[in-house]
């Protein structure tokens, strides 16, 4: 188990820089696919954090990390729990067995599974989204992060992204149920405040 206490109380840019050093050190030590799980409630800043970490790893490392967005895995608006299971079964488990992960993205337009994706490892993997962190997924992660923001900030970010709040409360109820069962925040190696 790695110690991440030196990452506590850093601003976000410092955190990303130090996390990048630790992830690249894992590669130097033989872990060719260190997995970073980024979870938190909708609007907590997961996608933004993942993008910044990916860019920093690309600048400092030799190749671009793969980013998987849970939004591309959920089976629609009711798919948080199924998406978490899908991540484990079709992506993390095969990678743990040193096999190629193969999965289908979800088409929100057609409301069905669509394009096939593959990943064989060899670069860091960043998985971001609600439901990314569970006991089962944590087993395969180098580090797991929980991003936290107030409901007011999260609601505003949702509105800026979606341009409406139609599904916010529906999704929030699903999150509350999932996180009450999975205790994702308590599993995180690091909790990061983003507001």
N, C-alpha and C positions, 0 to 999 in steps of 0.2 A: 504494500500500500504506500503510495507516494504521500509526501507531506506538502501541503499547499498553504501552510500558515503564512509563508512569506508573501503571499498574494493578497492577503486581507488588507483592507483599508487603503488600497491604491486607487488613484483615479482611473477611469476606464482606459485611457491610452497607455498608461504605465502598466496596467494589468495585461492588456493585449501584448505589449512588448515582452513582459516577463513570461507570460504564458507561451508565447512563440518560442522563446529560448528553451523552455522546458519541453515543449513538443519536439523541437528539432533535436534536443538531447536524447529523447526517446528513440528517434530514428537512428542516431549515431550509436545507440546501445543495442540496435538490432530490431526494435519494434517498428517495422516498416509502415504500419498503418495505425498510428495512435488515434484513438477515437475520442472525440470531444462531444459530449451531449449537452445541449443548451435547452433548458426548459423554463417554464414560467407561464403566467396567465397571458391571455391575449392582450397585445398592446404593451407588453413589458419591455420590448426592445430586442427580442431574440434574433430576428432577421438582420437587424442593423449590426448587432454585436458579431454575429456569424460572418457577415460580409467584411467587417473590419478585420477580424481575425484571419479570414481567408486571404485578404490582401496583404497583411503583414507577413503571414507565412510564405506567401508567394515571393514577396520582396526579399525575405531572408533565406528562404530555402531554395531547393533546386527545381521544384515543380509545384503547380497549383494544387491545393487540397481540394478534395471533392466535398461539396456541400449538398446535403439532402434536406429538403424542406418538408416537414411533416404535412404541410398543406397539399403537397403533391401525392400524399399517401392516403389521407383520410378518405373514406367512402362517403363523401358528402357531409352535410351539416350534422349528421348524427353519428359520424364515424370516428370520434376521438379514441375511444377504447379499442375499437377494431384496428385503427391506424397504429396504435402502440404495439398491438400484437403482430400486425403485419411487418412492422419494422424489425421486430425481434426474429420472427420466423424466416423472412425472405432476405434480410440484409445482414443483421448482426450475427445470427447463427452460422450462416454459410461462411462469412469472413472468419469467424472464430475457428472453423474447421479448415481454413486455408483454401476455401473454394470460392468460386466466383459467385457473387450475389446477383440474382436476377429478379427483377420486380417490375410491376406495371404501375405507371403513374395513374392518378385518377383524373378523368376529364370532368370538370365541373359543368361544362357545357352539355355534354352528352349524358352525364350522370352514370358513367360506367368506367371500368378500367380501360386504359388506352395504350399509349406508347410503352414499349419495353425498355428497360434500362439495365445496365450491367456495371459492376464495379468489382475489380479483382484485387484491390488494395494496392500497396506500393507508394501511396501518398497518405497524408493525414486525412481523416474523414471527420467532417463536422456535421452533426445531425441537430437541426434546430426546429423547435416547435412544441406545442402543447402535447404532452404524452411521450416525449422523447425519453424521459427518465422514469424508469421503474426498477424494481429489484432485479428483474431479468436483464434489462438493458445495461444496468450499471456494472454487471459482471464483466461486460466486454469493453467498458470504457476506461481510457486512461484518466480522464477527468470529467466530472459532471458539474454543471453550473446551473444555478437557479437564479433567474432574473426577476426582480421585484420592482413594482411601481404601484402607486396609489390607483384606486379605481377611477378617480377623476382623470388622471393622466392617461391611463389605459383606454378609457372611453374616448378621450379626445384623439388619441393616436388611431384608434379604430375608425372613428369618423373621418379622419384625414385620409386613411387608406381606402376605406370602403365607400365613402361619401354618403353613408346612411348608417343607422343603428338598428336596422330591422332584425338582425340575427344576434346582436350583442348579448342580450339577456338569455336567449336560448343557449348560446355557446357557453356563457358564463355558468349556467346551471350544470351543463355537462362537465365543465372543468371542476366545479365544486365536488361533484360526485366522484369523478376520476381521482382527484387529488386526495379526497377523504379516504378512498380505498388504497391508493398506491403510495401515499406519503412521500411524494416526489421531492418536495422541498427538504425534508429531513434526510433524504438520501444524498443530497448535493454535497460535493466537496467544498463548494464555495457559493455563498449567496451574495448577489450583487444588486445594489440599489441603483435604479436607472432614471429616477426622476429628481 
